[in-house]
């Protein structure tokens, strides 16, 4: 697989005068700033699968190689109300970022018996980060080695147990890993050891899956306590929870599906905020889908729920502005939204579809950063799909 994509995001907005509110209205200036970015992604992903009978067993092997190259160019254009889409480029705020990643992985599934199989594997990732701002260049690089093993055991023809243990990591963002002065912040990747065990199967018209999991993070990247403009390696965190899925064919074209993720434990285990809940980790996320299908017509109603979550490590409840950082933090309340999806297939080439997102137009806060970011309001989409 060879891929390439490019995306542009021009983001123009008015500036504010020193007094942000005048007579109950925003006091906009005549200045217009264009925070404009373009992104380019390209890469190669190659995989080889084959079966063999090594070690006197049936084996299924998969080997893969991936190379990815991503770049971002960001610039600020200083415009005016009279000429809102053109102006001079602020060279001090021009940023170029690049991330190059290469990876190789191998996995072998040993089929021990008709009911039991073990699948060990390993993945090696190497990435290089680069950031250029105001002609100042900074670099950072890292290599990660991630082993893992999983297994399945068939309890009966319609039920299977599964489990696994594996290492995982997430590299720091370029903006965090390299300062505006071009300094490597020496940020380690966020590393975790993940465990899961569960059962899945079917019984007549019923489908089910239940799994318990634990994610043990050895490092979390957070804002530096001593310098709020930089980031630091800090803290162990642990996540423990359950995931469940259930589906049932009701008959007459109706079916119902539900899933639930319950994470009662998501806490910081070291550093200044021991015992506090990890930011942006709701205790519960669930979805309920009722579907109907008749001949060429399909529809569904989806009700989704996300419980409350904290946005700062101190687990502050009230939503306020942190004046020293110009950031906002506090507790986000839980919310429930409903969606409707419709589709009609005319023939093998032509189909119609439509959806209503956030049917009840529920107002909720999705996140906090430099202000309050509201959730998506009610929106309607309709379209035609044609296959040549």
C-alpha positions in Angstrom: 0.0 0.0 0.0 1.3 3.4 -1.0 -0.5 6.5 0.1 -0.4 10.3 0.0 -2.7 13.0 1.2 -2.7 16.8 1.6 -4.9 19.0 3.6 -5.2 22.8 4.1 -6.7 24.6 7.1 -7.0 28.4 6.8 -8.2 29.8 10.1 -9.0 33.6 10.0 -10.3 35.5 13.0 -10.6 39.1 14.2 -8.3 40.4 16.9 -9.6 42.0 20.1 -8.9 45.4 21.5 -7.4 45.7 25.0 -10.9 45.9 26.5 -12.4 42.6 25.3 -16.1 43.5 26.1 -17.7 46.9 25.4 -21.3 47.5 26.2 -21.9 43.8 26.4 -20.4 43.1 22.9 -17.0 41.9 21.9 -14.7 44.9 21.0 -13.1 43.7 17.8 -10.1 45.5 16.4 -9.4 46.1 12.7 -6.7 43.5 12.7 -7.4 40.1 11.2 -5.0 37.1 11.7 -4.8 34.1 9.5 -3.5 31.0 11.4 -3.0 29.0 8.3 -1.6 25.4 8.1 -1.1 22.7 5.5 -0.4 19.0 6.2 1.1 16.4 3.9 1.2 12.7 4.6 2.9 9.9 2.6 4.1 6.4 3.2 4.4 2.8 2.4 2.8 -0.2 4.2 3.8 -3.7 3.1 2.6 -7.0 4.7 3.3 -10.6 4.0 1.1 -13.5 5.3 1.9 -17.2 4.9 1.1 -20.5 6.5 3.6 -23.2 7.3 4.1 -26.3 9.5 7.3 -25.5 11.5 7.9 -27.1 14.9 5.3 -29.8 13.9 2.5 -27.4 14.3 0.2 -25.4 12.0 1.4 -21.8 11.9 0.1 -18.5 10.5 2.7 -15.8 10.2 2.4 -12.2 9.3 5.4 -9.8 8.7 5.1 -6.1 8.0 7.2 -3.0 7.2 5.9 0.6 7.4 7.5 3.9 6.5 5.6 7.1 7.1 6.6 10.8 6.5 4.4 13.6 7.8 5.0 17.4 7.5 3.2 20.5 8.7 3.7 24.1 7.6 2.2 26.8 9.7 2.2 30.6 9.2 0.5 33.6 10.6 -0.7 36.2 8.0 -1.3 39.7 9.4 -4.3 41.2 7.5 -6.9 43.9 8.2 -10.6 44.3 8.1 -10.4 46.0 4.7 -8.2 43.2 3.2 -9.2 40.2 5.4 -7.5 37.5 3.3 -4.1 38.8 2.4 -1.2 40.6 4.2 2.3 40.1 5.4 3.6 36.9 6.8 4.9 37.0 10.4 8.2 35.2 10.0 8.7 34.9 13.8 5.6 32.6 13.9 6.3 30.5 10.8 6.7 26.9 11.9 7.7 23.8 9.9 7.4 20.3 11.6 8.3 16.9 10.3 7.9 13.4 11.7 9.5 10.4 10.0 8.6 6.9 11.3 9.7 3.4 10.3 8.5 0.2 11.8 8.8 -3.5 11.4 6.7 -6.2 13.0 6.3 -9.9 13.0 3.7 -12.2 14.5 3.2 -16.0 14.5 0.1 -17.8 15.5 0.9 -21.3 16.8 -2.2 -23.5 16.5 -1.5 -25.9 19.4 -4.8 -27.8 19.0 -8.2 -27.5 17.4 -9.3 -25.3 20.4 -6.1 -23.5 21.5 -3.7 -21.1 19.8 -0.9 -18.8 21.0 0.2 -15.7 19.1 3.6 -14.0 20.2 4.7 -11.0 18.3 7.1 -8.0 18.3 7.1 -4.5 16.8 10.1 -2.2 16.5 9.4 1.5 15.9 11.9 4.3 15.1 10.9 7.9 14.7 12.6 11.2 14.1 11.0 14.6 14.9 12.1 17.9 13.5 10.9 21.5 14.2 12.0 24.7 12.6 10.7 28.1 13.9 12.2 31.5 13.0 15.2 29.6 11.4 15.9 27.8 14.6 16.0 24.0 14.1 15.5 21.3 16.7 15.6 17.5 16.5 14.5 14.5 18.6 14.5 10.8 17.9 13.7 7.5 19.6 13.5 3.7 19.1 11.0 1.5 20.8 10.9 -2.3 21.1 7.4 -3.7 21.9 6.8 -7.4 22.4 3.4 -9.0 23.1 1.6 -12.3 23.3 -2.0 -13.3 23.0 -4.0 -16.5 23.1 -7.4 -17.9 22.3 -9.2 -21.0 23.7 -12.5 -22.3 22.2 -14.7 -23.3 25.1 -17.5 -24.6 22.8 -18.3 -24.3 19.1 -20.0 -20.9 19.9 -17.8 -19.5 22.7 -14.2 -18.5 22.9 -11.9 -17.2 25.7 -9.1 -14.7 24.8 -6.3 -12.9 26.6 -3.1 -11.1 26.0 -0.2 -9.0 27.4 1.7 -6.5 25.3 3.8 -3.4 25.5 2.6 -0.1 23.9 3.8 3.4 23.5 2.8 6.8 22.2 5.5 9.3 21.1 5.3 13.0 22.3 3.9 15.5 19.9 6.5 17.5 18.0 5.3 20.8 19.6 5.9 19.3 23.1 9.1 17.4 22.3 11.0 20.3 20.8 10.7 23.8 22.3 10.4 27.0 20.2 14.0 27.6 20.9 14.9 24.3 19.2 15.8 22.4 22.3 15.1 18.7 22.7 12.9 18.5 25.8 14.2 14.9 26.4 10.6 13.6 26.6 10.4 9.9 26.7 7.5 8.2 25.0 4.4 7.3 27.0 4.9 3.6 27.7 2.4 1.1 29.0 2.0 -2.6 29.7 -1.5 -3.7 28.8 -3.4 -6.8 30.0 -6.7 -8.2 28.9 -8.8 -11.3 29.4 -12.3 -12.0 28.2 -14.9 -14.2 26.6 -17.0 -13.8 23.4 -19.5 -15.9 21.6 -23.0 -16.4 20.3 -26.1 -18.2 21.4 -29.0 -18.4 19.0 -29.9 -14.8 18.2 -27.6 -13.4 20.9 -24.0 -12.1 20.5 -21.9 -11.1 23.5 -18.4 -10.1 24.5 -17.0 -9.3 28.0 -13.4 -8.3 28.8 -11.5 -7.0 31.7 -8.4 -4.9 31.1 -5.6 -3.0 32.8 -3.2 -0.5 31.3 -0.1 0.3 33.5 1.6 3.4 32.2 5.2 4.0 33.3 5.4 7.6 32.1 3.0 10.4 31.3 3.9 13.6 29.6 2.5 16.7 31.4 3.0 20.4 31.7 6.2 21.2 33.6 5.6 22.4 37.2 8.6 24.7 37.1 8.0 26.1 33.6 4.5 26.3 32.3 5.7 26.8 28.7 7.4 23.4 28.5 6.6 19.8 29.1 8.1 17.1 31.3 8.1 13.4 32.0 6.0 12.8 35.1 4.1 10.2 36.8 2.9 6.6 36.6 -0.8 6.0 35.9 -3.0 3.0 36.0 -6.3 2.2 34.3 -8.5 -0.7 35.2 -11.9 -1.5 33.7 -14.4 -3.6 31.9 -15.7 -3.6 28.3 -18.9 -5.3 27.3 -20.9 -5.7 24.1 -24.3 -7.3 23.5 -26.4 -7.8 20.4 -29.7 -9.4 19.8 -31.8 -10.1 16.7 -35.4 -9.1 17.7 -37.0 -10.2 14.5 -39.2 -8.5 11.9 -36.1 -6.6 10.7 -35.2 -5.2 14.2 -32.0 -5.7 16.2 -30.5 -4.1 19.2 -26.8 -3.6 20.0 -25.2 -2.1 23.1 -21.6 -1.6 24.3 -20.2 -0.3 27.5 -16.7 0.8 28.7 -16.5 1.1 32.5 -13.2 2.5 34.0 -13.6 2.9 37.7 -9.8 3.2 38.2 -7.8 5.8 36.2 -5.5 7.3 38.7 -2.1 8.9 39.0 0.3 6.9 41.1 3.4 9.1 41.5 4.4 12.7 41.6 2.5 15.7 42.9 -1.0 14.4 42.1 -1.0 10.9 43.5 -4.5 9.4 43.7 -6.1 12.0 41.4 -8.0 10.8 38.3 -6.2 11.1 35.0 -7.5 14.0 32.9 -10.1 13.4 30.2 -10.9 9.8 31.3 -14.7 9.5 31.8 -15.7 6.6 34.1 -18.3 5.4 31.7 -18.9 5.5 28.0 -21.8 3.6 26.5 -23.8 3.3 23.2 -27.2 1.8 22.5 -28.3 1.2 18.9 -31.7 0.1 17.7 -31.6 -0.9 14.0 -34.3 -1.7 11.5 -33.7 -3.3 8.1 -36.2 -4.1 5.4 -35.3 -5.0 1.9 -33.3 -2.0 0.6 -34.0 0.2 3.6 -31.8 0.5 6.7 -32.1 2.8 9.7 -30.8 3.1 13.2 -31.1 5.2 16.3 -27.9 5.6 18.4 -28.0 6.9 21.9 -24.5 7.7 23.4 -23.5 8.6 26.9 -20.2 10.0 28.2 -19.9 10.5 32.0 -18.2 13.4 33.8 -14.4 14.0 33.4 -11.7 16.2 34.8 -9.5 18.4 32.7 -6.6 19.1 35.1 -4.4 16.9 37.3 -5.7 18.5 40.5 -9.2 17.4 39.6 -10.6 20.9 40.1 -14.4 21.0 39.9 -15.3 24.7 39.1 -14.5 25.8 35.5 -12.2 28.8 35.6 -9.4 30.4 33.7 -5.8 29.9 34.8 -4.6 33.4 34.3 -0.9 32.5 34.4 -1.3 30.2 31.4 -4.3 31.6 29.7 -5.8 28.2 29.9 -9.1 26.9 31.3 -9.7 23.9 33.5 -12.4 22.3 35.6 -14.8 19.4 35.6 -16.9 18.6 32.5 -20.3 17.3 33.2 -21.6 14.1 31.5 -23.9 14.2 28.5 -26.2 12.1 26.4 -26.7 12.6 22.6 -28.9 10.7 20.1 -28.3 10.2 16.3 -30.5 8.9 13.5 -29.0 7.2 10.4 -31.0 6.3 7.3 -30.0 4.6 4.0 -31.8 3.2 0.9 -30.1 1.1 -1.7 -31.6 1.5 -5.2 -29.3 -1.0 -6.9 -25.8 -2.3 -6.7 -24.5 1.1 -7.9 -26.8 3.7 -6.4 -27.8 4.4 -2.8 -29.1 7.3 -0.7 -28.1 8.1 2.9 -28.9 10.7 5.5 -28.2 11.3 9.2 -29.2 13.7 12.0 -26.5 14.1 14.6 -27.4 15.3 18.2 -31.1 15.0 17.5 -32.2 16.8 20.6 -29.6 19.6 20.1 -28.1 18.9 23.5 -25.6 21.6 24.7 -22.5 20.3 26.4 -18.8 21.2 26.9 -16.5 18.9 24.9 -13.2 20.2 26.2 -11.4 23.1 27.8 -8.2 24.7 26.6 -7.9 28.4 25.7 -11.6 28.8 26.5 -14.7 26.5 26.4 -15.0 24.2 23.4 -18.6 23.3 22.9 -19.9 20.0 21.6 -21.3 19.5 18.2 -24.8 21.0 17.9 -27.7 19.4 15.9 -26.7 18.9 12.2 -28.3 17.2 9.3 -26.6 15.5 6.4 -27.9 13.9 3.2 -26.1 12.4 0.3 -26.0 10.1 -2.7 -23.4 7.4 -3.2 -22.7 6.0 -6.7 -20.3 3.2 -7.4 -18.8 3.0 -11.0 
